């Protein structure tokens, strides 16, 4: 299943925030500072995060689901 929902709203301070949700998981979040892209593993843990400037951080989990790095 590969459906995408796009939703956005205005915050109380007038900022626009937008989400792209793919198959129940947030795949990107956009606000005035840029877009953050998220990647997930098969257990629905975030494995990488790319910020609005293009920097990517990776997270590694052990077999029990504990974050290692």
MITOR-617316 format. One record per residue (C-alpha): x negated, y negated, z negated. Coordinates in steps of 0.1 Angstrom, whole numbers, padded with zeros to 4 digits. Example, Ala and Ser with C-alpha at 12.3 -4.5 7.8 and 13.67 -1.06 7.14 Angstrom:
! residues 2
<r><xx>-0123</xx><yy>0045</yy><zz>-0078</zz></r>
<r><xx>-0137</xx><yy>0011</yy><zz>-0071</zz></r>
***
This chain:
! residues 69
<r><xx>0000</xx><yy>0000</yy><zz>0000</zz></r>
<r><xx>-0015</xx><yy>-0033</yy><zz>0010</zz></r>
<r><xx>0009</xx><yy>-0062</yy><zz>0005</zz></r>
<r><xx>-0001</xx><yy>-0098</yy><zz>-0003</zz></r>
<r><xx>0019</xx><yy>-0124</yy><zz>-0022</zz></r>
<r><xx>0008</xx><yy>-0160</yy><zz>-0021</zz></r>
<r><xx>0021</xx><yy>-0182</yy><zz>-0049</zz></r>
<r><xx>0012</xx><yy>-0217</yy><zz>-0061</zz></r>
<r><xx>0024</xx><yy>-0242</yy><zz>-0086</zz></r>
<r><xx>0016</xx><yy>-0277</yy><zz>-0099</zz></r>
<r><xx>0002</xx><yy>-0279</yy><zz>-0134</zz></r>
<r><xx>0014</xx><yy>-0305</yy><zz>-0159</zz></r>
<r><xx>-0015</xx><yy>-0327</yy><zz>-0149</zz></r>
<r><xx>-0007</xx><yy>-0326</yy><zz>-0112</zz></r>
<r><xx>-0033</xx><yy>-0300</yy><zz>-0102</zz></r>
<r><xx>-0023</xx><yy>-0274</yy><zz>-0076</zz></r>
<r><xx>-0032</xx><yy>-0238</yy><zz>-0085</zz></r>
<r><xx>-0027</xx><yy>-0210</yy><zz>-0059</zz></r>
<r><xx>-0030</xx><yy>-0172</yy><zz>-0063</zz></r>
<r><xx>-0033</xx><yy>-0144</yy><zz>-0037</zz></r>
<r><xx>-0021</xx><yy>-0112</yy><zz>-0051</zz></r>
<r><xx>-0029</xx><yy>-0079</yy><zz>-0033</zz></r>
<r><xx>-0012</xx><yy>-0047</yy><zz>-0044</zz></r>
<r><xx>-0006</xx><yy>-0061</yy><zz>-0079</zz></r>
<r><xx>-0041</xx><yy>-0075</yy><zz>-0085</zz></r>
<r><xx>-0051</xx><yy>-0111</yy><zz>-0081</zz></r>
<r><xx>-0076</xx><yy>-0112</yy><zz>-0052</zz></r>
<r><xx>-0082</xx><yy>-0150</yy><zz>-0053</zz></r>
<r><xx>-0074</xx><yy>-0180</yy><zz>-0073</zz></r>
<r><xx>-0077</xx><yy>-0215</yy><zz>-0058</zz></r>
<r><xx>-0076</xx><yy>-0249</yy><zz>-0076</zz></r>
<r><xx>-0092</xx><yy>-0283</yy><zz>-0071</zz></r>
<r><xx>-0127</xx><yy>-0268</yy><zz>-0079</zz></r>
<r><xx>-0125</xx><yy>-0242</yy><zz>-0052</zz></r>
<r><xx>-0116</xx><yy>-0206</yy><zz>-0047</zz></r>
<r><xx>-0126</xx><yy>-0177</yy><zz>-0069</zz></r>
<r><xx>-0125</xx><yy>-0143</yy><zz>-0052</zz></r>
<r><xx>-0122</xx><yy>-0111</yy><zz>-0073</zz></r>
<r><xx>-0130</xx><yy>-0074</yy><zz>-0064</zz></r>
<r><xx>-0117</xx><yy>-0044</yy><zz>-0083</zz></r>
<r><xx>-0127</xx><yy>-0008</yy><zz>-0087</zz></r>
<r><xx>-0103</xx><yy>0022</yy><zz>-0086</zz></r>
<r><xx>-0096</xx><yy>0017</yy><zz>-0124</zz></r>
<r><xx>-0085</xx><yy>-0019</yy><zz>-0119</zz></r>
<r><xx>-0115</xx><yy>-0034</yy><zz>-0135</zz></r>
<r><xx>-0130</xx><yy>-0066</yy><zz>-0120</zz></r>
<r><xx>-0163</xx><yy>-0055</yy><zz>-0105</zz></r>
<r><xx>-0173</xx><yy>-0088</yy><zz>-0088</zz></r>
<r><xx>-0164</xx><yy>-0124</yy><zz>-0089</zz></r>
<r><xx>-0174</xx><yy>-0150</yy><zz>-0063</zz></r>
<r><xx>-0170</xx><yy>-0187</yy><zz>-0073</zz></r>
<r><xx>-0162</xx><yy>-0217</yy><zz>-0052</zz></r>
<r><xx>-0199</xx><yy>-0223</yy><zz>-0045</zz></r>
<r><xx>-0205</xx><yy>-0188</yy><zz>-0032</zz></r>
<r><xx>-0223</xx><yy>-0174</yy><zz>-0062</zz></r>
<r><xx>-0214</xx><yy>-0138</yy><zz>-0070</zz></r>
<r><xx>-0216</xx><yy>-0120</yy><zz>-0103</zz></r>
<r><xx>-0212</xx><yy>-0082</yy><zz>-0107</zz></r>
<r><xx>-0199</xx><yy>-0063</yy><zz>-0136</zz></r>
<r><xx>-0208</xx><yy>-0026</yy><zz>-0142</zz></r>
<r><xx>-0187</xx><yy>-0003</yy><zz>-0164</zz></r>
<r><xx>-0196</xx><yy>0031</yy><zz>-0180</zz></r>
<r><xx>-0174</xx><yy>0062</yy><zz>-0176</zz></r>
<r><xx>-0154</xx><yy>0051</yy><zz>-0207</zz></r>
<r><xx>-0146</xx><yy>0017</yy><zz>-0192</zz></r>
<r><xx>-0170</xx><yy>-0003</yy><zz>-0214</zz></r>
<r><xx>-0186</xx><yy>-0032</yy><zz>-0197</zz></r>
<r><xx>-0224</xx><yy>-0027</yy><zz>-0194</zz></r>
<r><xx>-0236</xx><yy>-0057</yy><zz>-0174</zz></r>
***
